[in-house]
Amino acid sequence: MVEQTGTVALPASGVHFTPGTRATVGRVVHYTSHDTEHETKACRAALVTVPEDDAGRVGLRVFHPTGDESITGVAAHHIDEATRTTEPGPKGRQPGTWHWPERV
C-alpha cells in the first residue's frame, strides 16, 4: 500500500514526486540523450506517448534541437545506490533513460 501524504522517491525514476504518480500519456518528463556526432549527452524534454509499465518503461516523443523522435521501451533512470547521484541535468544520468524533471 502506498501512503498518500508527502513525497517519496519513485522506484522507477528515483526522483521525489507525489505518491501514486506514474508516467501517463501526456505527462512531460526528461530524456537523457546519448552522445552522438551531432550532440553531447543532455536532458531533453519529452512527452509520454505510451504509459509507464510495471518495469518503469515508457514510450516517448523526445524533442531535440535538431528535430524530434519517437522512442518506445525507454527505461527509467535508477539512482545508483553506491554513489547516490542525484545531481540535476544529465550528469550522472544513464543515456537513453527517462526521469521526472527536477524540482527547482
PAMAR-450737 format. One line per field, with one value per residue: residue in one letter; y, z, x of N, C-alpha, C in turn. Coordinates in nm, 4 decimals, decimal comma. Layout:
N
res: [a ...]
n_yy: [Y ...]
n_zz: [Z ...]
n_xx: [X ...]
ca_yy: [Y ...]
ca_zz: [Z ...]
ca_xx: [X ...]
c_yy: [Y ...]
c_zz: [Z ...]
c_xx: [X ...]
//
This chain:
104
res: [m v e q t g t v a l p a s g v h f t p g t r a t v g r v v h y t s h d t e h e t k a c r a a l v t v p e d d a g r v g l r v f h p t g d e s i t g v a a h h i d e a t r t t e p g p k g r q p g t w h w p e r v]
n_yy: [-0,1187 0,2217 0,5142 0,8130 1,0725 1,3548 1,3375 1,0940 0,8894 0,7811 0,4455 0,3875 0,6212 0,7420 1,0024 1,2448 1,2636 1,3155 1,0672 0,7680 0,8672 0,8075 0,7751 0,8808 0,8966 1,1942 1,3273 1,5328 1,4579 1,4089 1,3170 1,1520 1,2025 1,0264 1,0459 1,1729 1,2230 1,4629 1,5851 1,6374 1,4372 1,5097 1,6519 1,6251 1,7592 1,5620 1,3959 1,1785 0,9026 0,6403 0,4776 0,4300 0,1137 -0,1764 -0,2173 0,0302 0,1305 0,3420 0,4948 0,7520 1,0859 1,2605 1,5751 1,7204 1,9700 1,9603 1,8334 1,6113 1,2842 0,9571 0,7143 0,3878 0,1730 0,2871 0,2871 0,3679 0,5969 0,4748 0,5466 0,5179 0,3228 0,3015 0,5382 0,7339 0,9362 1,2280 1,4601 1,7430 1,7559 1,6136 1,5023 1,2194 1,0734 0,7912 0,7409 0,7375 0,6989 0,7822 1,0381 1,2024 1,5546 1,7704 1,9338 2,2824]
n_zz: [0,0000 -0,0823 0,0794 0,0914 0,1492 0,1634 -0,0024 -0,1958 -0,3062 -0,6291 -0,7375 -1,0024 -1,1244 -0,9283 -0,8396 -0,6206 -0,5870 -0,6003 -0,4189 -0,5763 -0,8326 -1,1718 -1,4855 -1,7159 -2,0262 -2,1990 -1,9959 -1,9076 -1,9215 -1,8592 -2,0903 -2,1131 -2,3403 -2,5769 -2,6367 -2,9467 -3,2869 -3,3451 -3,1127 -2,7599 -2,4624 -2,3030 -2,1158 -2,2353 -2,3190 -2,3064 -2,4158 -2,2787 -2,4547 -2,4480 -2,1723 -1,8475 -1,7680 -1,5444 -1,5103 -1,5348 -1,7881 -2,0723 -2,3587 -2,5631 -2,6999 -2,8013 -2,7766 -2,9560 -3,0325 -3,3051 -3,4147 -3,3587 -3,2093 -3,1931 -2,9404 -2,8120 -2,5247 -2,3319 -2,0633 -1,7140 -1,5302 -1,2803 -0,9535 -0,8641 -0,6059 -0,4854 -0,5409 -0,5072 -0,6855 -0,7583 -0,8939 -1,0717 -1,4199 -1,6989 -1,5871 -1,4379 -1,5040 -1,6765 -2,0200 -2,2609 -2,0961 -1,9020 -1,6758 -1,4001 -1,4238 -1,2581 -0,9519 -0,8960]
n_xx: [0,0840 0,0543 0,1455 -0,0399 0,0462 0,2697 0,5944 0,7702 1,0492 1,0186 1,0147 1,0806 1,1974 1,3529 1,3372 1,2007 0,8539 0,4960 0,3215 0,2013 0,1941 0,2298 0,4019 0,2031 0,0150 0,0748 0,2109 0,4889 0,8261 1,1803 1,4343 1,7388 1,9769 2,1897 2,5459 2,6311 2,7444 2,6319 2,5366 2,6046 2,5673 2,2643 1,9879 1,6649 1,3455 1,0524 0,7573 0,5229 0,4084 0,3333 0,2055 0,3634 0,4952 0,4981 0,7682 0,8761 0,9150 0,8534 0,6879 0,8098 0,7983 1,0550 1,2082 1,4454 1,6982 1,7468 1,5322 1,2492 1,1898 1,0403 1,0387 1,0235 0,9779 1,1487 1,3620 1,3370 1,5439 1,7497 1,8487 2,1819 2,2664 2,5153 2,6567 2,4669 2,3888 2,2318 2,2292 2,1012 2,0032 2,1940 2,4266 2,5565 2,3328 2,1999 2,2499 1,9852 1,7661 1,4692 1,3500 1,1833 1,1257 1,3570 1,2900 1,2803]
ca_yy: [0,0000 0,3459 0,6233 0,9211 1,2041 1,3886 1,2933 0,9799 0,8618 0,6803 0,3392 0,3900 0,7332 0,7823 1,1434 1,2635 1,3089 1,2819 0,9232 0,7153 0,9277 0,7288 0,8448 0,8500 0,9655 1,3392 1,3841 1,5790 1,4015 1,4368 1,2052 1,1748 1,1590 0,9643 1,1240 1,1417 1,3181 1,5897 1,6489 1,5689 1,3895 1,6218 1,6287 1,6787 1,7483 1,4525 1,3761 1,0365 0,8582 0,5074 0,4889 0,3533 -0,0225 -0,2126 -0,2112 0,1698 0,1666 0,4261 0,5418 0,8967 1,1751 1,3395 1,6991 1,7598 2,0961 1,9352 1,7620 1,5220 1,1427 0,8693 0,6005 0,3028 0,0882 0,3651 0,2532 0,4770 0,6072 0,4321 0,6057 0,4226 0,3225 0,3157 0,6776 0,8207 1,0508 1,2913 1,5925 1,7757 1,7540 1,4847 1,4489 1,1062 1,0008 0,6934 0,7791 0,6568 0,6747 0,8962 1,0678 1,3174 1,6819 1,8116 2,0497 2,3946]
ca_zz: [0,0000 -0,0920 0,1614 0,0027 0,2008 0,1444 -0,1266 -0,1829 -0,4270 -0,7120 -0,7667 -1,1422 -1,1618 -0,8202 -0,8086 -0,5321 -0,6546 -0,5247 -0,4190 -0,6659 -0,9648 -1,2729 -1,6127 -1,8007 -2,1554 -2,1920 -1,8941 -1,9536 -1,8477 -1,9214 -2,1524 -2,1210 -2,4735 -2,5949 -2,7101 -3,0896 -3,3597 -3,3572 -2,9836 -2,6430 -2,3678 -2,2470 -2,0805 -2,3352 -2,2863 -2,3760 -2,3857 -2,2681 -2,5544 -2,4025 -2,0276 -1,7739 -1,7301 -1,4109 -1,5087 -1,5468 -1,9284 -2,1359 -2,4942 -2,5571 -2,8119 -2,7462 -2,8508 -2,9698 -3,1056 -3,4493 -3,4542 -3,2545 -3,2432 -3,1084 -2,8879 -2,7250 -2,4326 -2,2657 -1,9214 -1,6183 -1,4679 -1,1408 -0,8766 -0,8270 -0,4599 -0,4408 -0,5492 -0,4749 -0,7757 -0,7762 -0,9493 -1,1810 -1,5539 -1,7482 -1,5153 -1,3534 -1,5589 -1,7799 -2,1507 -2,3110 -1,9918 -1,8687 -1,5332 -1,3748 -1,4199 -1,1256 -0,8944 -0,8708]
ca_xx: [0,0000 0,1311 0,0951 -0,0794 0,0835 0,4097 0,6563 0,8600 1,1257 0,9537 1,1093 1,1234 1,2824 1,4418 1,3182 1,0864 0,7332 0,3764 0,2958 0,0987 0,2039 0,3004 0,4178 0,0882 0,0134 0,0626 0,2993 0,6191 0,9391 1,3092 1,5036 1,8828 2,0191 2,3213 2,6455 2,6345 2,8294 2,5592 2,5130 2,6581 2,4663 2,1898 1,8481 1,5727 1,2040 0,9867 0,6168 0,4916 0,3101 0,2910 0,2165 0,4634 0,4581 0,5462 0,9144 0,9163 0,9401 0,7522 0,7112 0,8308 0,8280 1,1652 1,2271 1,5854 1,7102 1,7518 1,4110 1,2014 1,1870 0,9600 1,1144 0,9427 1,0532 1,2534 1,3714 1,3524 1,6758 1,7514 1,9570 2,2849 2,2721 2,6537 2,7017 2,3521 2,3941 2,1010 2,2517 2,0103 2,0592 2,2415 2,5417 2,5213 2,2177 2,2316 2,1960 1,8751 1,6669 1,3839 1,3330 1,0965 1,2003 1,3996 1,2187 1,3722]
c_yy: [0,1246 0,4522 0,7443 1,0605 1,2289 1,3475 1,1779 0,9671 0,7542 0,5722 0,3467 0,5009 0,7777 0,9282 1,1582 1,3235 1,2667 1,1320 0,8840 0,7711 0,8378 0,8125 0,7987 0,9328 1,1149 1,4047 1,4254 1,5195 1,4475 1,3077 1,2413 1,1158 1,0928 1,0655 1,0784 1,2393 1,4554 1,6600 1,5685 1,5292 1,5088 1,5766 1,6974 1,6642 1,6357 1,4418 1,2267 1,0021 0,7183 0,5066 0,3934 0,2137 -0,0538 -0,2096 -0,0677 0,2144 0,2459 0,4420 0,6930 0,9601 1,2715 1,4583 1,7424 1,8939 2,0772 1,8618 1,6662 1,3784 1,0688 0,7495 0,5202 0,2202 0,1586 0,3352 0,3788 0,4772 0,5643 0,4969 0,4950 0,4295 0,3412 0,4617 0,7767 0,9483 1,1054 1,4310 1,6202 1,7712 1,6196 1,4241 1,3365 1,0264 0,9044 0,7391 0,6842 0,6222 0,8001 0,9162 1,1864 1,4442 1,7161 1,9296 2,1591 2,4923]
c_zz: [0,0000 -0,0059 0,0733 0,0574 0,1765 0,0082 -0,0968 -0,3115 -0,5047 -0,7449 -0,9096 -1,1687 -1,0539 -0,7805 -0,7217 -0,6079 -0,5704 -0,5324 -0,5146 -0,8064 -1,0563 -1,3990 -1,7060 -1,9282 -2,1349 -2,0873 -1,9571 -1,8613 -1,9148 -1,9760 -2,1584 -2,2515 -2,4693 -2,6569 -2,8554 -3,1577 -3,3688 -3,2247 -2,8717 -2,5535 -2,3011 -2,2056 -2,1853 -2,2852 -2,3679 -2,3278 -2,3840 -2,3683 -2,5255 -2,2517 -1,9662 -1,7400 -1,5923 -1,3986 -1,5223 -1,6882 -1,9838 -2,2841 -2,4885 -2,6947 -2,7556 -2,8372 -2,8452 -3,0450 -3,2574 -3,5011 -3,3451 -3,3045 -3,1474 -3,0690 -2,7989 -2,6345 -2,3612 -2,1161 -1,8368 -1,5648 -1,3230 -1,0718 -0,8394 -0,6753 -0,4078 -0,4391 -0,5078 -0,5583 -0,7961 -0,8352 -1,0624 -1,3153 -1,5882 -1,6679 -1,4226 -1,4025 -1,6674 -1,9120 -2,1928 -2,2071 -1,9687 -1,7170 -1,5199 -1,3753 -1,2762 -1,0794 -0,8648 -0,7761]
c_xx: [0,0881 0,0661 0,0696 -0,0485 0,2309 0,4609 0,7497 0,9403 1,0528 1,0535 1,1624 1,2253 1,3789 1,4291 1,1946 0,9691 0,6133 0,3484 0,1846 0,1049 0,2860 0,3106 0,3063 0,0950 -0,0108 0,1507 0,4317 0,7252 1,0672 1,3670 1,6510 1,9321 2,1564 2,4164 2,6417 2,7283 2,7637 2,5344 2,5776 2,5410 2,3983 2,0507 1,7618 1,4296 1,1434 0,8429 0,5895 0,3814 0,2583 0,3102 0,3181 0,4118 0,5178 0,6980 0,9655 0,9456 0,8218 0,7835 0,7179 0,8370 0,9301 1,1912 1,3746 1,5905 1,7056 1,6284 1,3689 1,1986 1,0951 1,0444 1,0205 1,0339 1,1664 1,2504 1,3847 1,4945 1,6626 1,8703 2,0550 2,3027 2,4143 2,6975 2,5944 2,3537 2,2537 2,1151 2,1542 2,0811 2,1192 2,3563 2,4962 2,4024 2,2637 2,1717 2,0849 1,7706 1,5832 1,3851 1,2375 1,1803 1,2371 1,3154 1,3191 1,3103]
//
